[in-house]
């Protein structure tokens, strides 16, 4: 069975911190997407999906996996399935955000939360399938169900925050809650993992890439990209006009006054004569 605390609390704490950072950036990008229109809206939406799925979920998963050990030689990872798990997390987050970010209805929120939650669970177990060991891996159904339910709740709460929260204090608090929930989901799933030792232990390491050889370049590259995107978030200005409720009120003294030539002239005179029937036509006073 996997040792959940083989390296103490350093790896779980680091994984949770990475998830919180990814959640904060993703929620910030989502808030910017709601405040913009046109092409820039989809740009911020793509960044939100990338950071939520790629950093808050995928990076957290594989950083946490570095703290696990299994009987026999070191664990190796299948490169194709590892990349597929990351793409899965990003795509499902993008679909879920596009469904609920611009329409605040309960039905859309529940639908997108279900899609994102099942996507996160799929990403987790695809990442587990990418692990190659000499033993046979088994998953306890109770913990699989528990991890999936946690993923559904965490994804729904995250999407609610992404579609409704504004302001740094609210986003920071939501990022902490989401990061902790995603980490809890991961460790709940890992609590039900068991690796049975083979009867005849093969010689050599399993097929695949070592954790540091595969994960370190991917995670470092991902963080460099996210840091660049974060600079755009900090340096970008909101070019959209403020909503009507925040626009300054226009006083009567600021409104243009009619000139003398544009002075009001009555349509009818007291004797019933119309202004246009007078000849020559009456004009306003000359300047």
C-alpha positions, -999 to +999 in steps of 0.1 A: +000+000+000+011+036-006+027+054+023+007+086+025+033+104+046+065+089+034+081+123+032+063+139+061+041+170+056+065+189+032+051+174+000+014+177+010+019+213+021+037+222-011+010+205-032-017+224-014+002+257-018+006+251-055-032+244-057-040+276-038-018+297-061-033+281-092-068+287-078-060+323-071-047+330-105-076+311-122-103+330-102-085+363-110-085+355-147-121+345-145-131+378-129-113+397-156-131+376-183-164+386-168-154+423-170-143+423-207-159+416-240-149+403-274-116+386-281-101+396-247-129+378-229-119+345-244-083+352-238-089+356-200-112+326-201-085+304-216-060+316-190-085+308-163-090+273-176-053+268-180-044+278-145-073+261-128-069+228-146-032+229-153-019+243-120-045+240-093-054+204-103-028+188-125+004+202-110-009+196-075-016+160-083+019+152-096+037+172-070+018+152-044+027+120-062+063+126-056+057+120-019+044+084-025+063+052-026+054+017-036+070-017-029+098-026-052+117-003-076+109+034-081+077+044-099+079+053-136+054+074-155+039+069-190+045+102-208+014+100-231-011+093-203+006+120-181+001+146-209-035+134-215-044+138-179-032+175-180-051+182-212-082+166-197-081+189-167-076+221-188-103+212-213-130+203-188-123+235-168-126+255-200-159+239-209-173+244-174-162+280-172-177+289-206-210+274-195-214+293-162-192+323-164-215+346-184-249+332-172-256+330-135-283+304-134-285+275-110-290+250-138-258+261-156-238+260-123-249+225-115-242+213-150-208+229-152-199+217-117-208+181-127-187+184-158-157+199-140-160+175-110-161+144-132-133+158-153-111+164-122-118+128-111-110+115-146-078+135-146-068+120-112-073+084-122-058+089-156-027+102-138-028+071-116-030+049-147+001+066-160+021+051-131+040+020-139+051-004-111+060-040-109+030-047-087-007-046-095-026-015-085-061-016-069-085+012-060-110+008-032-145+016-044-154+035-012-125+059-016-131+063-053-167+074-046-156+097-018-129+114-039-154+118-068-180+134-045-154+158-031-143+167-066-180+175-076-185+197-046-151+214-049-156+221-087-191+235-081-179+258-053-150+269-075-172+277-105-196+296-082-167+317-070-154+322-105-188+334-118-198+356-089-169+369-067-150+401-072-124+418-051-091+405-038-102+394-003-130+373-017-108+358-043-080+350-019-105+333+005-121+313-023-086+302-036-077+289-001-109+269+001-106+255-034-069+246-030-076+228+002-106+210-013-087+198-044-059+186-022-083+167+001-099+151-030-065+139-041-055+124-008-089+108-003-084+090-036-049+079-027-061+065+007-078+037-013-049+028-034-031-005-028-003-021-048+000-059-045+036-071-047+041-096-076+050-132-069+082-130-090+098-096-088+112-086-122+147-072-125+152-036-134+129-006-133+094-005-149+089+011-183+084+049-184+101+081-173+113+089-138+093+114-119+118+141-118+129+136-154+093+140-166+075+162-141+102+187-133+104+202-169+066+201-173+059+218-139+087+244-143+076+253-178+040+255-166+049+279-138+070+301-161+041+304-184+017+312-156+041+339-142+042+356-176+004+355-177+003+369-142+023+399-153-003+406-180-029+404-153-011+429-131-002+453-159-034+452-180-059+480-176-096+477-177-106+496-209-143+489-205-165+519-194-178+517-158-213+505-153-241+532-151-243+529-113-206+539-110-206+567-136-205+603-121-238+620-122-242+649-147-253+681-130-275+707-147-246+732-148-227+707-170-254+704-196-251+726-228-274+757-228-292+768-260-277+798-277-297+830-285-304+819-320-318+786-308-342+803-283-377+789-280-404+804-302-440+796-296-459+779-324-491+800-320-496+836-309-523+849-286-544+860-316-543+825-331-517+834-358-492+807-364-455+816-364-448+801-398-477+822-414-460+855-406-441+872-433-413+879-433-405+850-409-396+861-375-361+853-364-343+854-331-325+885-321-293+892-340-260+891-321 
